[in-house]
């Protein structure tokens, strides 16, 4: 059994009403999406890592160079690291970047 009216005038009225409701719902949806997008745009960017380990190319991907987080000479193969990890890698002989000098920033003498 259908819940819709059987006669033409009431069906036409119902269709007009539902089209109006659909338009209002679509406008409300667009406004909600815009508010959410604005909220995402207002969130601050994540803070960059203070120390970076640049990995080499290849299967082992061993540490190749060490950087401070704001170094301009980093590549795509960098991963964030803790200061203790940077000190340990410096002690193992991994070279420090000649531009940002993380060894100097950490007070480690070569």
N, CA and C atoms as a LAMMPS dump frame, in Angstrom:
ITEM: TIMESTEP
0
ITEM: NUMBER OF ATOMS
330
ITEM: BOX BOUNDS ff ff ff
-5.0000000000000000e+02 5.0000000000000000e+02
-5.0000000000000000e+02 5.0000000000000000e+02
-5.0000000000000000e+02 5.0000000000000000e+02
ITEM: ATOMS id mol type element x y z
1 1 1 N 0.842 -1.176 0
2 1 2 C 0 0 0
3 1 3 C 0.889 1.241 0
4 2 1 N 0.619 2.167 -0.882
5 2 2 C 1.412 3.373 -1.038
6 2 3 C 0.953 4.455 -0.062
7 3 1 N 1.885 5.232 0.433
8 3 2 C 1.555 6.35 1.314
9 3 3 C 1.337 7.629 0.515
10 4 1 N 1.519 7.561 -0.773
11 4 2 C 1.337 8.734 -1.623
12 4 3 C -0.139 8.899 -1.962
13 5 1 N -0.588 10.149 -2.104
14 5 2 C -1.995 10.362 -2.48
15 5 3 C -2.239 9.879 -3.916
16 6 1 N -3.433 9.408 -4.202
17 6 2 C -3.698 8.854 -5.533
18 6 3 C -4.06 9.91 -6.574
19 7 1 N -4.468 11.082 -6.155
20 7 2 C -4.96 12.048 -7.149
21 7 3 C -3.856 12.988 -7.616
22 8 1 N -4.024 13.48 -8.831
23 8 2 C -3.032 14.32 -9.51
24 8 3 C -2.733 15.63 -8.784
25 9 1 N -3.688 16.414 -8.347
26 9 2 C -3.357 17.698 -7.708
27 9 3 C -2.508 17.537 -6.446
28 10 1 N -2.824 16.564 -5.607
29 10 2 C -2.031 16.379 -4.392
30 10 3 C -0.64 15.829 -4.711
31 11 1 N -0.534 14.974 -5.701
32 11 2 C 0.792 14.477 -6.117
33 11 3 C 1.649 15.618 -6.649
34 12 1 N 1.055 16.512 -7.443
35 12 2 C 1.805 17.665 -7.963
36 12 3 C 2.266 18.565 -6.805
37 13 1 N 1.413 18.791 -5.843
38 13 2 C 1.766 19.613 -4.684
39 13 3 C 2.904 18.971 -3.895
40 14 1 N 2.815 17.672 -3.72
41 14 2 C 3.85 16.947 -2.982
42 14 3 C 5.2 17.028 -3.697
43 15 1 N 5.208 16.88 -5.02
44 15 2 C 6.454 16.959 -5.791
45 15 3 C 7.061 18.353 -5.676
46 16 1 N 6.229 19.399 -5.777
47 16 2 C 6.728 20.775 -5.646
48 16 3 C 7.338 20.98 -4.258
49 17 1 N 6.65 20.508 -3.239
50 17 2 C 7.151 20.631 -1.868
51 17 3 C 8.48 19.889 -1.699
52 18 1 N 8.57 18.667 -2.204
53 18 2 C 9.797 17.875 -2.045
54 18 3 C 10.963 18.475 -2.823
55 19 1 N 10.697 19.061 -3.981
56 19 2 C 11.771 19.742 -4.724
57 19 3 C 12.322 20.91 -3.907
58 20 1 N 11.432 21.642 -3.27
59 20 2 C 11.867 22.75 -2.414
60 20 3 C 12.695 22.263 -1.237
61 21 1 N 12.252 21.198 -0.602
62 21 2 C 13.004 20.62 0.517
63 21 3 C 14.363 20.113 0.065
64 22 1 N 14.4 19.485 -1.102
65 22 2 C 15.684 18.993 -1.631
66 22 3 C 16.639 20.16 -1.875
67 23 1 N 16.151 21.251 -2.418
68 23 2 C 16.993 22.428 -2.632
69 23 3 C 17.542 22.982 -1.325
70 24 1 N 16.684 23.055 -0.302
71 24 2 C 17.139 23.538 1.005
72 24 3 C 18.168 22.586 1.611
73 25 1 N 17.938 21.292 1.466
74 25 2 C 18.891 20.306 2.009
75 25 3 C 20.235 20.394 1.291
76 26 1 N 20.204 20.596 -0.029
77 26 2 C 21.461 20.709 -0.773
78 26 3 C 22.222 21.969 -0.386
79 27 1 N 21.508 23.078 -0.176
80 27 2 C 22.176 24.318 0.268
81 27 3 C 22.759 24.162 1.666
82 28 1 N 22.041 23.495 2.553
83 28 2 C 22.549 23.262 3.91
84 28 3 C 23.785 22.37 3.866
85 29 1 N 23.769 21.363 2.998
86 29 2 C 24.927 20.48 2.842
87 29 3 C 26.134 21.259 2.32
88 30 1 N 25.945 22.11 1.321
89 30 2 C 27.048 22.903 0.778
90 30 3 C 27.616 23.843 1.845
91 31 1 N 26.743 24.445 2.656
92 31 2 C 27.214 25.34 3.716
93 31 3 C 28.005 24.565 4.763
94 32 1 N 27.539 23.372 5.135
95 32 2 C 28.256 22.557 6.126
96 32 3 C 29.616 22.125 5.592
97 33 1 N 29.677 21.748 4.312
98 33 2 C 30.968 21.369 3.711
99 33 3 C 31.924 22.548 3.689
100 34 1 N 31.43 23.747 3.399
101 34 2 C 32.275 24.938 3.382
102 34 3 C 32.785 25.261 4.785
103 35 1 N 31.93 25.123 5.797
104 35 2 C 32.374 25.364 7.178
105 35 3 C 33.469 24.378 7.571
106 36 1 N 33.299 23.124 7.201
107 36 2 C 34.312 22.117 7.534
108 36 3 C 35.628 22.397 6.809
109 37 1 N 35.541 22.789 5.537
110 37 2 C 36.757 23.119 4.79
111 37 3 C 37.454 24.329 5.4
112 38 1 N 36.687 25.322 5.858
113 38 2 C 37.281 26.505 6.492
114 38 3 C 37.965 26.12 7.797
115 39 1 N 37.375 25.204 8.543
116 39 2 C 37.976 24.751 9.794
117 39 3 C 39.308 24.056 9.526
118 40 1 N 39.354 23.241 8.499
119 40 2 C 40.595 22.538 8.15
120 40 3 C 41.662 23.539 7.722
121 41 1 N 41.273 24.565 6.961
122 41 2 C 42.239 25.573 6.511
123 41 3 C 42.797 26.373 7.677
124 42 1 N 42.021 26.55 8.742
125 42 2 C 42.459 27.36 9.877
126 42 3 C 43.374 26.61 10.822
127 43 1 N 43.433 25.29 10.73
128 43 2 C 44.283 24.528 11.631
129 43 3 C 45.743 24.783 11.269
130 44 1 N 46.589 25.004 12.276
131 44 2 C 47.993 25.275 11.983
132 44 3 C 48.696 24.045 11.422
133 45 1 N 49.698 24.302 10.617
134 45 2 C 50.485 23.207 10.052
135 45 3 C 51.272 22.531 11.171
136 46 1 N 51.51 21.234 11.049
137 46 2 C 52.285 20.566 12.092
138 46 3 C 53.694 21.156 12.183
139 47 1 N 54.203 21.205 13.392
140 47 2 C 55.53 21.762 13.613
141 47 3 C 56.581 20.822 13.013
142 48 1 N 57.563 21.372 12.303
143 48 2 C 58.586 20.507 11.707
144 48 3 C 59.461 19.863 12.782
145 49 1 N 60.033 18.748 12.434
146 49 2 C 60.915 18.04 13.368
147 49 3 C 62.166 18.877 13.623
148 50 1 N 62.714 18.769 14.821
149 50 2 C 63.91 19.54 15.173
150 50 3 C 65.17 18.92 14.581
151 51 1 N 65.157 17.592 14.381
152 51 2 C 66.335 16.881 13.885
153 51 3 C 65.907 15.884 12.822
154 52 1 N 66.73 15.736 11.79
155 52 2 C 66.404 14.837 10.683
156 52 3 C 67.576 13.918 10.369
157 53 1 N 67.232 12.676 10.003
158 53 2 C 68.222 11.716 9.516
159 53 3 C 67.927 11.489 8.046
160 54 1 N 68.89 11.778 7.211
161 54 2 C 68.744 11.541 5.779
162 54 3 C 69.252 10.139 5.476
163 55 1 N 68.416 9.339 4.87
164 55 2 C 68.767 7.959 4.543
165 55 3 C 69.366 7.892 3.144
166 56 1 N 70.222 6.897 2.947
167 56 2 C 70.809 6.676 1.636
168 56 3 C 69.843 5.956 0.716
169 57 1 N 70.302 5.679 -0.48
170 57 2 C 69.497 4.971 -1.468
171 57 3 C 69.89 3.504 -1.427
172 58 1 N 68.921 2.629 -1.586
173 58 2 C 69.241 1.213 -1.658
174 58 3 C 68.496 0.396 -0.637
175 59 1 N 68.809 -0.881 -0.626
176 59 2 C 68.079 -1.829 0.205
177 59 3 C 68.251 -1.539 1.695
178 60 1 N 69.474 -1.257 2.132
179 60 2 C 69.716 -1.031 3.555
180 60 3 C 69.244 0.319 4.038
181 61 1 N 69.277 1.315 3.156
182 61 2 C 68.915 2.697 3.479
183 61 3 C 69.548 3.152 4.787
184 62 1 N 70.847 3.059 4.848
185 62 2 C 71.601 3.47 6.033
186 62 3 C 71.612 4.989 6.138
187 63 1 N 71.798 5.53 7.343
188 63 2 C 71.885 6.982 7.494
189 63 3 C 73.049 7.543 6.682
190 64 1 N 72.765 8.584 5.908
191 64 2 C 73.789 9.182 5.059
192 64 3 C 74.268 10.535 5.585
193 65 1 N 73.335 11.351 6.102
194 65 2 C 73.668 12.668 6.648
195 65 3 C 72.669 13.024 7.731
196 66 1 N 73.093 13.915 8.606
197 66 2 C 72.239 14.384 9.692
198 66 3 C 71.985 15.876 9.514
199 67 1 N 70.767 16.311 9.852
200 67 2 C 70.364 17.702 9.641
201 67 3 C 69.608 18.241 10.852
202 68 1 N 69.571 19.577 10.94
203 68 2 C 68.611 20.212 11.844
204 68 3 C 67.287 20.28 11.089
205 69 1 N 66.195 20.467 11.804
206 69 2 C 64.878 20.445 11.171
207 69 3 C 64.628 21.567 10.194
208 70 1 N 65.352 22.678 10.325
209 70 2 C 65.118 23.813 9.43
210 70 3 C 66.141 23.91 8.306
211 71 1 N 66.885 22.858 8.06
212 71 2 C 67.919 22.873 7.013
213 71 3 C 67.278 22.945 5.628
214 72 1 N 67.872 23.725 4.761
215 72 2 C 67.359 23.872 3.408
216 72 3 C 67.878 22.771 2.475
217 73 1 N 68.867 22.005 2.921
218 73 2 C 69.51 21.026 2.041
219 73 3 C 69.044 19.585 2.322
220 74 1 N 67.813 19.43 2.77
221 74 2 C 67.309 18.081 3.026
222 74 3 C 66.609 17.559 1.784
223 75 1 N 66.544 16.261 1.676
224 75 2 C 65.86 15.641 0.546
225 75 3 C 64.58 14.964 0.992
226 76 1 N 64.054 14.121 0.126
227 76 2 C 62.817 13.415 0.436
228 76 3 C 63.066 12.178 1.296
229 77 1 N 64.298 11.831 1.496
230 77 2 C 64.612 10.612 2.249
231 77 3 C 64.904 10.901 3.72
232 78 1 N 64.407 12.009 4.235
233 78 2 C 64.662 12.387 5.629
234 78 3 C 63.534 11.901 6.535
235 79 1 N 63.919 11.532 7.729
236 79 2 C 62.958 11.105 8.75
237 79 3 C 63.273 11.846 10.043
238 80 1 N 62.248 12.184 10.833
239 80 2 C 62.493 12.871 12.102
240 80 3 C 63.268 11.978 13.067
241 81 1 N 64.037 12.616 13.928
242 81 2 C 64.849 11.872 14.899
243 81 3 C 64.926 12.649 16.203
244 82 1 N 65.232 11.929 17.264
245 82 2 C 65.421 12.534 18.58
246 82 3 C 66.872 13.016 18.707
247 83 1 N 67.129 13.995 19.564
248 83 2 C 68.498 14.484 19.733
249 83 3 C 69.468 13.372 20.152
250 84 1 N 69.003 12.441 20.975
251 84 2 C 69.87 11.34 21.413
252 84 3 C 70.277 10.465 20.23
253 85 1 N 69.325 10.245 19.321
254 85 2 C 69.619 9.434 18.134
255 85 3 C 70.643 10.151 17.253
256 86 1 N 70.53 11.463 17.114
257 86 2 C 71.484 12.236 16.307
258 86 3 C 72.875 12.154 16.94
259 87 1 N 72.953 12.308 18.255
260 87 2 C 74.252 12.2 18.941
261 87 3 C 74.867 10.824 18.723
262 88 1 N 74.057 9.783 18.841
263 88 2 C 74.553 8.418 18.661
264 88 3 C 75.056 8.207 17.234
265 89 1 N 74.33 8.696 16.254
266 89 2 C 74.754 8.539 14.857
267 89 3 C 76.016 9.351 14.57
268 90 1 N 76.136 10.526 15.182
269 90 2 C 77.371 11.305 15.026
270 90 3 C 78.559 10.537 15.604
271 91 1 N 78.343 9.906 16.749
272 91 2 C 79.411 9.113 17.372
273 91 3 C 79.793 7.913 16.516
274 92 1 N 78.833 7.409 15.741
275 92 2 C 79.107 6.269 14.865
276 92 3 C 79.76 6.688 13.553
277 93 1 N 79.894 7.995 13.336
278 93 2 C 80.588 8.475 12.151
279 93 3 C 79.702 8.93 11.013
280 94 1 N 78.403 9.012 11.232
281 94 2 C 77.517 9.53 10.183
282 94 3 C 77.792 11.024 10.056
283 95 1 N 78.055 11.515 8.841
284 95 2 C 78.432 12.924 8.688
285 95 3 C 77.267 13.877 8.955
286 96 1 N 77.629 15.028 9.482
287 96 2 C 76.657 16.097 9.704
288 96 3 C 76.596 16.962 8.447
289 97 1 N 75.448 17.526 8.18
290 97 2 C 75.279 18.435 7.048
291 97 3 C 76.213 19.629 7.235
292 98 1 N 76.891 20.017 6.17
293 98 2 C 77.836 21.13 6.27
294 98 3 C 77.126 22.482 6.294
295 99 1 N 75.845 22.498 6.015
296 99 2 C 75.106 23.763 5.97
297 99 3 C 74.449 24.093 7.305
298 100 1 N 73.792 23.111 7.905
299 100 2 C 73.053 23.398 9.144
300 100 3 C 73.804 22.975 10.404
301 101 1 N 74.834 22.16 10.275
302 101 2 C 75.719 21.745 11.363
303 101 3 C 74.97 21.27 12.619
304 102 1 N 74.262 20.146 12.55
305 102 2 C 73.571 19.658 13.748
306 102 3 C 74.527 19.261 14.857
307 103 1 N 75.762 18.889 14.497
308 103 2 C 76.746 18.547 15.521
309 103 3 C 77.092 19.749 16.382
310 104 1 N 77.207 20.911 15.766
311 104 2 C 77.483 22.138 16.497
312 104 3 C 76.265 22.543 17.337
313 105 1 N 75.081 22.397 16.752
314 105 2 C 73.86 22.758 17.473
315 105 3 C 73.651 21.907 18.715
316 106 1 N 74.099 20.663 18.663
317 106 2 C 73.969 19.757 19.815
318 106 3 C 75.162 19.822 20.752
319 107 1 N 76.199 20.572 20.369
320 107 2 C 77.377 20.682 21.204
321 107 3 C 78.311 19.474 21.106
322 108 1 N 78.214 18.734 20.03
323 108 2 C 79.066 17.566 19.815
324 108 3 C 80.257 17.999 18.955
325 109 1 N 81.449 17.757 19.416
326 109 2 C 82.639 18.122 18.647
327 109 3 C 83.087 16.936 17.83
328 110 1 N 83.514 17.21 16.597
329 110 2 C 83.988 16.124 15.742
330 110 3 C 85.445 15.819 16.051
